[in-house]
């Protein structure tokens, strides 16, 4: 009898240990695979800003949103990726930016998130990151949206990618 309790307790402990090591947010490898590959940022648009409004916005604490047009985003399955700014405009600072990326699911909403991973700093020591809501993802298209403040209102930058 004591042996059964001990065996049951040991099984419960192992189950808890495996559950603690599993993916916290409930994404499967298949969910993340939908994001892997090389993507080109083909179009940037805005939701909540009147058409033909001129303004400047720096995104990802890096460059103007206009600099990201046609940028290439490499997202391998291991989460160590990059994006490459190709625009040679003076304000764009062309080149590759290393990132660590993941996908998080909260309820029915998925979020693409990343941190800049430059200079050999371990991702766990990086406190600044960026999170965008996944509007759509297919085998060849990815649409993300990110809130920004515009004239005291929350509006959205819409990022459209193609594979």
N, C-alpha and C positions, 0 to 999 in steps of 0.2 A: 504494500500500500504506500509506504513512504517512498519507495522507488518510483512509483507512478507520479507522485507529486513532484519529485525531483526532476523526472524526465519532462513533465509538463512545464514546469518552471523554466527549465533549460531551453525548451523549444520556444516558449514565449519570449525569453531574453534574446535568443537568436533572431526571431522574427522582428523584434524591436530594433535590433542592431542593423539588420538589412534594410528595414524601412527608413532608418535614419540616414543611410548612405544612398538611398535612391534619389531620383530627381525630385526636388521639392515642389516644383510648380506643375507637375503632371504632364510634361511634354514627353513624347516618345521620340526615339531616334528618327522615326519617319517624319514627325512634325518638323524637326530641325533640317532634315534633308531637303525639304522643299525650299529652303533658303540658301543651301550651299551652291557654289558655282561662281562664275564670273558674271557680274551684272554691269550694265551701263546705265547711268542716270540720264535718261532720254528727255525728260521734261520736268520742269518745276513750275507749279502753279500755286494759287492762293485761294483759300476759302474764307470769305468775310472781308476782303479788301476790294473796293470798287475797281473795276477794270481801268487800265491806263494810269493807275496811281503810281507815281514814282517815289521810291524810298530805298533805303539801304538797310540791309540786315546781315549781320555776321552770324554764321551758323557754326555750331560745334566748336565755338571759341577758336575758330580757325580762319575762315575766309568769308567773303561775301557769297551769298547764295548763288549769284551769277557765275562765280568761279567753278561751281560744282557741275555745271552743264557738261555733259559728255564725260564725266569722271567715271573711272572704272573701279568697281568694288569687288574685291576678291574675298569670298567667304568660304573657306574650307571647313570641313566637318569638325576639325579639332578646335575651332573657335579663335584661332590666331589668324587674322586676316589683314586686309589693308584697303585703303582707297587711294586713288591716284588722281591728283588735280592736274589736268593737262593744259588748261588755259594759260597763255603766256602774258596776260594782262598784268600790269605792274602791281596791282593790289592782290593778285592771286597766289603768288608764291608756289609755282608748280612743283610737283614731286609726290612721292609716296608717303602716306601716313599709315603707320602700323596701328592696328586696333586689335582688341580682344572683344568678340561679339557673342551674343547669346539671344535666345528667344525665351520670353517669359509669358506664361498664360495666367491671367487673372479673371476668373469667371469665364465668360464667353469671349473675352478680348485677348488677343495676342499682341505682344510688344516686342519689337526689335530693339535691342539695346547694345551699346558698345562704349568702350573706354579707349582713349588714346593710349598706346603702349610704346612709348618712345624712351630711348635712353636706358634700356635694361631694367626699368622699374617693374617689380612684380605686380601683376594686376590687382592682387589683394591689397596692395599699398596705394592704389590709385583711388582717390575719393571722388573724382569728378567723372560723370558719365552722361550719356545721352540716351533718351528713350523715345521711340516713335511708335505710334499705334499702327498695327498692320491692318490696312483697309482691304487688301486683296493680295493673294499669292497664288500663282499658277506655275506650271512648268516653265513658262517663258516671260511672265510679267510679275512685278512686285510693286505694290503701291503702299507707301508709308505716309503718315501725316503727323506733323509735329506742331504743338501750340506755340505761338509767340504773342507778345504784347504789341499791339498796334494802336496808337492813340488812345490808350487806356482800355482797350477791348482785347479779348482773346480771339485771335484768328489762327488759321492753320496754314502751314506750308505743306504742300502736297508734293511728294517725291515719287515720280514714276520711273521704274527701272524696266529694262528688257534684258533678256539673256541672249 
